[in-house]
């Protein structure tokens, strides 16, 4: 078990570099890694930074929409020999100049950033208002191997990924204008991934996301300790999937998706950077088991979105607790749930499977 001083050092222990166009890249090695403490430089010809997208204000919903047309040019399901997330070879000058265990780099086609600043606000102007899409987008590569999934990797590797999330969350929250940091993974072509290589992303938004705004409204309208009562409620029900000393995993009472699991820490933690050493090690074990359960739900791997909801950097953030939500549109071995009229047009979900049934199946396979 890591001592606290060793844990603090491990969070700082990363190898920093620059890509050919000035973007940052960070290497996070496994504790038992045999890789050297230096990495090769990017051998591609120098180029300019990627362009920054535009934010447009939607007067109908009072929400921000990012217009990032340059993302149309990003790679789409390339074969292994030209994958941008595999380590560089003479034949494939990729985004990863050298070997790695886990690597994080700035996205080549970001929806937010790379410029950093506080966004302009409409100030009463409702129609046709736009501003710069400040912030940051990063890619988190889980492995140098082109195929595989995080659920199949050793717990030590999951710990390294969590350590990378913690490090990046703490640092991204310090960037001027960043209001909310969102680590996530899209897994499976059915979800819309454009790269097969096992990876996730981190978005650093210059605003509070609509989903989090609704959560804040719910918490503010509750007279007690919202998340403490939520943990108590879900723990007492029959939708609990897994419970450990510090975490509770469950299918929520009002689950929207055919397969949906949430995870909460039992104490008040605002974001991943606040995890202790013991909690991070425990979380790696729990997270791997949850992902394995999703992959064991049917005979073939299940597409999913794994979303780490963290407290935004605003007044009152101490009331918002870190929460993992894993969702899948897979409603049968050969069927997907599509967001049609009610869900897409009105935001009113119709659940296909009772949450209690989903919880029973997840407990069975976990």
Secondary structure as GFF3:
##gff-version 3
##sequence-region A 1 366
A	DSSP	alpha_helix	4	12	.	.	.	ID=ss1
A	DSSP	beta_strand	15	18	.	.	.	ID=ss2
A	DSSP	beta_strand	24	28	.	.	.	ID=ss3
A	DSSP	beta_strand	54	58	.	.	.	ID=ss4
A	DSSP	beta_strand	63	67	.	.	.	ID=ss5
A	DSSP	three_ten_helix	69	73	.	.	.	ID=ss6
A	DSSP	three_ten_helix	80	82	.	.	.	ID=ss7
A	DSSP	beta_strand	102	106	.	.	.	ID=ss8
A	DSSP	beta_strand	130	132	.	.	.	ID=ss9
A	DSSP	beta_strand	136	141	.	.	.	ID=ss10
A	DSSP	three_ten_helix	150	152	.	.	.	ID=ss11
A	DSSP	alpha_helix	155	172	.	.	.	ID=ss12
A	DSSP	beta_strand	180	187	.	.	.	ID=ss13
A	DSSP	beta_strand	199	205	.	.	.	ID=ss14
A	DSSP	alpha_helix	210	220	.	.	.	ID=ss15
A	DSSP	alpha_helix	226	236	.	.	.	ID=ss16
A	DSSP	beta_strand	240	243	.	.	.	ID=ss17
A	DSSP	beta_strand	247	250	.	.	.	ID=ss18
A	DSSP	beta_strand	259	265	.	.	.	ID=ss19
A	DSSP	three_ten_helix	272	274	.	.	.	ID=ss20
A	DSSP	alpha_helix	277	296	.	.	.	ID=ss21
A	DSSP	beta_strand	304	309	.	.	.	ID=ss22
A	DSSP	three_ten_helix	317	319	.	.	.	ID=ss23
A	DSSP	beta_strand	323	328	.	.	.	ID=ss24
A	DSSP	beta_strand	330	332	.	.	.	ID=ss25
A	DSSP	beta_strand	335	336	.	.	.	ID=ss26
A	DSSP	pi_helix	341	345	.	.	.	ID=ss27
A	DSSP	alpha_helix	346	346	.	.	.	ID=ss28
A	DSSP	alpha_helix	355	365	.	.	.	ID=ss29
###
